[in-house]
Amino acid sequence: MSQATKSDVQIGSAESDPSIWIEVTDGGPYRVHGAPTLHIQIIEPNSAGNSWSYRQGRAFAVKDGSILCRCGYSKNKPYCDGSHLRAGVDLTEQAPFEPMLDKATRMDGPQYSLTDNEMYCAYGRFCDNGDRFWNEVMEPGQRHAELAVYMAHHCPSGRLLVWDRSTGAPVETAEPASLSLIEDPALGVSGPLMLRGGIRVQSASGESYEVRNRQTLCRCGASSNKPFCDGSHASMRFKDGLET
């Protein structure tokens, strides 16, 4: 299948190898183009019980054309087995094509600013550390600044961006293109499909969403912001049954 016209790229992000992209099929699974890596990533807590890091779990084979479940009902997860044809889950895309920053709120601290678009929250809870992300950005001192950057970079969906006030540029780290299946043992749930490294996501309409360094796609079928995750997996107690 031919690729769509080149999409917009969020400031601070860089598009991956253009041979790697995700196609959202109409009422069906995600089709992977190219062969990015696919691993389980387990959210690990710190001594305070807050989400702190990722631990890599087992790998899954991905080749050009692999199809990944997005309805939540496949018995062969993470791959699609056609269950969406019988499950009665509405997989209609609802996410806007406008840049995430268009609807983001902004706060200015002494060293960094932050932008936050809550619509894309994947409920990873890395923002709950210290005095919580929104307070850490506002507090003076290097310790608070470093923790704010750390929490933002671990936010799986990219809803949180930290900006250097002296340069006006976002503080982002370039990463290789990868796919991850998030597991959240603290909540006892399975989370979204995490995309890192500027992977383009193409709608079933053929239009591409904004390319971002960090994104999360819904795997449970319940998000109100499809194809992106909105944290619904936590309230519905989604479990994919995969070993971690």
C-alpha positions in Angstrom: 0.0 0.0 0.0 1.4 3.4 -0.9 2.1 5.9 1.9 0.1 9.1 2.4 1.4 12.6 1.9 4.0 13.4 4.5 2.4 14.5 7.8 3.3 17.3 10.2 5.9 16.6 12.8 5.6 18.0 16.3 8.3 20.4 17.3 11.1 18.5 19.2 10.3 15.3 17.4 11.8 13.7 14.3 10.1 11.2 12.0 11.4 7.7 12.0 12.6 5.8 8.9 9.6 6.4 6.6 9.4 2.7 5.9 8.2 2.3 9.5 4.6 3.4 10.0 1.3 2.2 11.5 -1.8 1.9 9.5 -5.2 2.0 11.3 -7.5 -0.2 9.3 -11.2 0.6 9.0 -12.9 -1.1 11.9 -10.0 -3.5 12.3 -6.5 -3.9 13.6 -3.3 -1.9 13.3 -1.2 -2.9 10.4 2.6 -2.5 10.9 4.7 -1.4 8.0 8.4 -2.0 8.2 9.8 -4.1 11.0 10.2 -2.2 14.2 11.0 -4.0 17.4 8.1 -5.0 19.7 8.6 -5.8 23.4 6.6 -5.8 26.5 7.4 -2.9 28.8 6.5 -3.3 32.4 5.9 -0.2 34.5 8.0 -0.5 37.7 7.3 1.5 40.9 9.8 3.2 43.2 10.0 2.8 46.9 7.1 5.3 47.3 4.9 3.1 45.1 4.8 5.5 42.2 5.5 4.6 38.5 9.2 5.2 38.0 10.8 3.2 35.2 10.2 0.5 32.5 11.5 -3.0 32.6 11.7 -4.7 29.2 9.9 -8.0 28.9 9.8 -10.5 26.1 9.9 -9.7 22.4 7.3 -10.5 19.7 8.0 -11.0 16.0 7.0 -8.2 13.8 7.4 -8.1 10.0 6.1 -5.9 7.3 2.3 -6.3 7.3 1.9 -7.8 10.8 -1.5 -7.0 12.2 -2.0 -6.1 15.9 -5.2 -6.3 17.9 -7.0 -3.0 18.8 -10.4 -4.3 19.9 -9.1 -6.1 23.0 -10.7 -9.5 22.2 -8.2 -11.4 20.2 -7.2 -14.7 21.7 -3.8 -14.4 20.0 -2.7 -11.1 21.4 -0.8 -9.0 20.5 -1.8 -10.1 17.0 -5.3 -9.9 15.5 -7.3 -13.1 15.1 -10.4 -11.5 13.5 -12.3 -11.2 16.8 -13.2 -7.6 16.0 -15.6 -9.0 13.4 -17.7 -10.6 16.1 -17.0 -8.5 19.2 -19.3 -5.6 18.5 -16.7 -3.0 19.5 -16.9 0.4 17.8 -13.4 1.1 16.5 -14.3 4.4 14.8 -11.5 6.9 15.1 -12.4 10.0 17.1 -9.0 11.7 17.6 -8.5 15.1 15.8 -5.8 15.6 13.2 -4.8 19.0 14.7 -1.5 19.2 16.5 -1.6 18.2 20.1 -0.2 21.5 21.2 -3.2 23.3 19.8 -5.3 22.2 22.8 -2.6 22.0 25.4 -2.4 24.1 28.5 0.9 25.9 29.4 2.6 26.7 32.6 5.8 28.6 33.1 8.3 27.8 35.8 11.7 29.3 36.6 13.7 27.1 34.3 11.2 25.1 32.3 7.7 25.6 30.9 5.3 22.7 30.4 2.5 22.0 28.0 -0.1 19.4 28.8 -2.9 18.0 26.7 -4.9 15.8 29.1 -6.9 14.3 26.2 -4.0 12.0 25.5 -3.4 10.8 29.1 -2.5 7.1 29.0 -2.6 6.8 32.8 1.0 5.7 33.2 1.2 7.9 36.4 4.9 8.8 36.1 3.7 12.4 36.8 2.8 11.5 40.4 6.4 11.5 41.7 7.9 14.1 44.0 5.5 17.0 44.4 3.8 15.8 41.2 4.9 17.0 37.8 2.9 20.2 37.6 4.4 21.4 40.9 8.0 20.2 40.2 8.2 22.4 37.0 7.1 25.5 39.1 9.6 25.0 41.9 13.1 26.5 41.8 16.2 24.3 42.1 18.0 21.8 39.9 16.6 18.8 41.7 13.0 19.8 40.8 14.0 20.7 37.2 15.7 17.3 36.7 12.8 15.4 38.2 10.3 17.3 35.9 12.3 16.4 32.8 12.6 12.7 34.0 8.8 12.4 34.5 8.0 14.0 31.2 10.3 11.7 29.3 8.6 8.7 30.9 5.1 9.9 30.1 4.2 7.2 27.5 1.7 9.2 25.5 3.7 12.5 25.1 0.9 14.5 26.6 3.5 16.2 28.8 6.2 18.3 27.1 8.9 20.3 29.0 10.3 23.4 27.3 13.6 25.1 28.0 12.7 28.7 28.7 16.1 30.0 27.7 15.9 28.5 24.2 12.2 28.1 23.7 12.8 24.5 22.5 11.2 21.4 23.9 13.5 19.1 25.9 13.1 15.8 24.1 15.5 12.9 23.5 15.7 11.2 20.1 14.9 7.5 20.3 15.0 4.6 17.8 11.6 3.6 16.4 10.1 0.9 18.6 6.7 -0.6 19.6 5.9 -1.6 23.2 3.1 -3.4 24.9 2.6 -1.7 28.3 1.9 -3.8 31.3 0.9 -2.1 34.6 1.2 -4.6 37.5 0.5 -2.0 40.1 -3.0 -1.6 38.7 -3.2 -5.2 37.6 -4.0 -4.1 34.0 -2.5 -4.1 30.5 -2.0 -0.7 28.9 -1.7 0.7 25.4 0.6 0.1 22.5 3.5 2.6 23.0 5.2 4.1 20.0 8.6 5.7 20.4 10.9 7.4 17.9 8.5 9.4 15.6 6.5 6.6 14.1 3.9 7.9 11.7 0.3 6.8 12.3 -2.1 6.8 9.3 -5.8 6.9 9.8 -8.2 4.5 8.0 -9.1 7.6 6.0 -5.6 7.8 4.6 -4.8 11.0 6.4 -1.8 10.9 8.8 -1.8 12.1 12.4 0.9 14.4 13.7 4.2 12.6 14.1 5.3 12.7 17.7 8.3 11.2 19.6 6.0 9.5 22.1 2.5 8.2 21.4 0.2 5.5 22.8 -2.5 3.7 20.8 -5.5 2.0 22.3 -5.5 -1.8 22.7 -8.6 -2.3 24.8 -11.1 -0.9 22.3 -12.7 1.5 24.9 -10.8 4.8 24.3 -12.9 7.8 23.5 -9.9 9.3 21.6 -9.2 6.4 19.2 -6.8 5.4 17.8 -5.0 7.0 20.8 -5.2 5.8 24.4 -7.2 7.9 26.9 -6.5 5.6 29.9 -9.8 3.7 29.6 -7.9 0.4 30.0 -7.5 1.2 33.7 -11.2 1.7 34.4 -12.3 -1.4 32.4 -9.5 -3.6 33.9 -8.2 -4.6 30.6 -5.8 -7.6 30.7 -4.2 -9.1 27.6 -3.1 -12.3 29.2 0.5 -12.0 28.0 3.3 -13.2 30.2 5.6 -10.4 31.4 
